Amino acid sequence: MTKPQSPLAPLKPRKPKLLTIRNQDNNFQRAEVIKRNREKRTQHGQFLVEGVAQINIAVKHAWKVHAFLYACDKPLSRWAQELLDSGVAEQHWELSPELLASLSEKDEPSELLAILEARRLSPSAIEPSENGLLVVFDRPSSPGNLGSSIRSADAFGATGIIVTGHAVDIYDPFVVRGSMGAIFGLPVATASSHMDVKAWVEDARARGFNYRVIGSSGKAEHLVNDADLSGPLMLVLGNETVGMSRGYWEICDTTVKIPIGGELSSLNVSCAASILLYEVTRQRLQRS
């Protein structure tokens, strides 16, 4: 009698559809437009990814791959060939080297690019936890800063990220590249305003998770190293130019600042995020 196969057992890899692209046809134009146009990324629900680390992490966390793109006349590394052979992509696009280079953001184009299906999450997709650490970005305007901040949040143990207000697209190529793939490893939600964040906190508290909301501002009265950052925590970082909106000031339990000096007396938001997150981790390790 044949032993039934477990539903979790690996399936036979599917054979992706192969497209040979030698000119700027509709497929190429779609890849090009989702690379540079936010509206089209949203419309198609797809975005372009480049880089070994980014692609590996996306595949590891089961992001849906619409297509892998590669040059027609260049030998592929073992890494790239194994990805193609795995069958995780719906399609394989074999492009001319010139077309692939025009899609790349690098001086030396990557051997493999990927078109991924976007995940549009609301804050409710992030589950509260006993020692949860959420990071909220209020109207971030710099893709590079947001990407680097997501990378730091992941490195320091954040359990989720919420991007609110009129902000850069979380699937902007510079966000994805700046995150070094961290955006694929933890839930990154978007919300229209601080009211969605407030509702999330209220729901978490009603479920027994006593989240405190800590805002970051150069105008705060308390130094970050003097604040208690243990327990369930939501850390809010404001816009690079104008800081936190009034709505966040109203829902914060307390606000903190980083002790700095110098001519500018301010920090890049991604640097500030790293310092604040480090202090959270330092305090938690000290208390463990």
N, C-alpha and C positions, 0 to 999 in steps of 0.2 A: 504494500500500500504506500503510495507516495505521501511523504510528509508535507502538510500544507505549509506554504511560505508565509513567514511573518509579514504583516503589513509594514513593518519597519525595515525589512530586509532590502538591500539595494536592488533597484530595478535595472533591467537591461537598458543601457543608455540609448536614448532616442537618436535618430539621425537628423540633425538640424538641416533646414533648407539652405542650400548654397546659392548665394547671389554673386554674380560676377559683375563688378562695377568698374567701368573704364572711363566714364564721363560723368558730368554733373547731372545725373538723372534724378528722379523724384526721391529715391532713397537717400542719395548723397545729400540732396538739398534738405531733407528732413533732419539728417544728422547735423548738418551745418547750422540749421536754424535753431535746433534745441540747445546747441552749444552756446549761442550768443543771445537768444531771445527768451526772456522770462515768460512772456505770454504764451509762446509756442510750447515751452516746456510744460506749462500748466495744461494747455489744451491737449497735448499728446500724452501727458502723464509719463514722460520719459526724460532722461538726462544722460549726458555723456560722461564717462569716467575714464581716466587715464592713470596708469601707474600700477606696478606690481602689488604693492601693499594694499592699495585701495580695492583693486579687483579681488585679491585673495580674501580680504575681510568681508566684502560683499557676498562672495560665494559661500564663505564659511557660515554666514548668518542667513543664508537662503533667500537673498534678494533675487527677484526674478530677472533673468538676463534675456533681453529681447534679442540682442545680437552681439557677436564678437566681430571686430573689424581688424583686418591684417593685410599686409602688402602681398601682392601676388608672386613676386619673384625673389623674395628674401627667405632664407631658411629660418625656421622658428626654433626657439630654445625648447628644451624638454618641458619646462614649465608651461609655455604657451601651447605646445602640442598636446600635453595632457589635459589642459583645460578644454581645448577643442574636442578632444576625444571623449571627454566626460559626458557630453550631451546636455550640459546644463543650459545652453543657449537655444533659443528657438530658431535662430538663423545664424549663418556665417556669411560675412561679407568679405569677399576677396577684392580689394581695391588696388588700383595702380599706386605705386609708391608716392607719386605726386599728390594724389587725392588724400591718401592717409596722412601725409605730412601737413596738408592744409588744415586737417582737423586736429592735429596735435598742438599742444601748448608748449612743447619742448623744442630746443634747438636741434636735438637729436631725437626724432620721433620714437615713441614707444613702439614695440613690435606688435602690441595688442591693445586695442581700445574696446570699450564695452558700452553698449546702450542698455541702461537699466530702467526698470519700471519704478516710478516714484511711489513712495508711501506717504500719504497725507494723513497724519495723525492729529487727533485732538488731545487736549490734556488728559481726558478720561482714560486714554490708552496707557497712561503711566500709573502703575499701582503704588500706593503708599506702603511704607515699610517701617519697621521699628527704628532703624538707623538710617533712613533714607536721606538722600542729599539731592535735591533738585536745584538746577541752576536756571534762572529766568533772565533772558536778555530782552530788554525793553527797547524796541525800535533800533536794532543795530543797523548801521548804514554802510559798514565796510565789510565786504565779503571775506577778505583776508583775515581781518580781526575776528570775525565770527568763526571761521574755520579753525584758527589757532586756539580760540577759546573752547571750542568743542573738544579739540584734542586734549587740552588741559583738563577739562571736566572729566573726560574719560580716564585720564591718567590718575586723577585724584579720587576716583571712586564714585562719581556722580551716578545716580540711578535713573536720571532722566533730565531732559532739557526742554524748556518751553521758550519759543521765540514769539514775542507779541508785538502787535501794532503794525504800523507801516514800516516794514523791515526788508532787508535784502532777501532774496530767494534762498532758501536753505539748500537748493540744488544748483545754485550758481557754481560753475566750474572752479572758481577760486575758493568758495566755501568748502567744497568737497576735497580739493587738493590741500587746502590749509589744514583740514582735519586729519589728513593722512589716513583716511579710512575710518576714523573713530565715529563718524556720523552713521556708519553701518552697524556699529556694535552696541549702541544704546538708543532708546527711544527718543526721537527729537520731534516734538509736537509744535504746532503753531496755533495761535489764538489771536482774536481780533483786538483784545484789550486786557487791562488788568482785571476786569470783572470776571473773565473766564478763570484767571488764576485765583482770584478770591473764592470763586465757587469751588475750585478744586481743593483749596485749603480747608474750607468749611466742611466739605464732604469727608476729607481725610480725618479731620478732628471728630466728626460725628461717628466715624468708624473706630475711634480709639487711638488714632495716631496724632500725637500732639505736636504737629509741625509748628515751628516758629518761623516767621518771615523776617529775614535780615537784609536790609538794603545797604548798598554801598554808595557812598557819596563823599566828596571832599568837604561838604558842608556838615557832615555828621559830627556829633559831639564826642562820640566814643571811639577810641582806637580799637582796631580789630583784635589786637592781642589781649585787650581787656574784656572782650565779650565772651560769653559762654556759647560755644559753637557745638556743643554736644547734642545728642538726641536728634530726632527728625528735624530737618532743616531745609528751608528754601532760601537760596541766596539770589538776590536781585541785583543785576548790573544794568545801569542806565545807558542811554544813547551816548555816543562818543563826544558829541558837542554840547548837548543840553542836559545830560544826566537823566535821572529818573523822572518820570512824569509825576504830576501831583497825585494821581490815583495811587501810585505805588507808595508814595510817602504816607498816604492815609492808611494803607493796609499793613505797612511794616510794623512789626513789634518793636524793632529798634533799628538804628542805622549805625554803620561803622565806617571808619576811614583808615587808610593806610598812612602810617607816619612817614612823610617824605618832605624833602626840601628842594633846593635848587631854584634856578631862574623860573622854570615853568610851573613848578609845584603841581604837576599832573602826570599821569601815566597813560600810555596806550591801554585801551580797554582789555586787550588780550593779556598784557603784562599784569594789569590789576587783577584779572580773573585768576591767573596763576598764583599770585601772591595770596589772595584771599582763600583759594582752595587749598593751598599748602597749609595755611594756618588752621583750617578746618581739620585737615588730616593730622597735623601735628598734635592738636588738642585731643583728638580722638585716640590716637596712639598712646598718648601720655596717660589717658584715663583707662585704657584697656588693661 
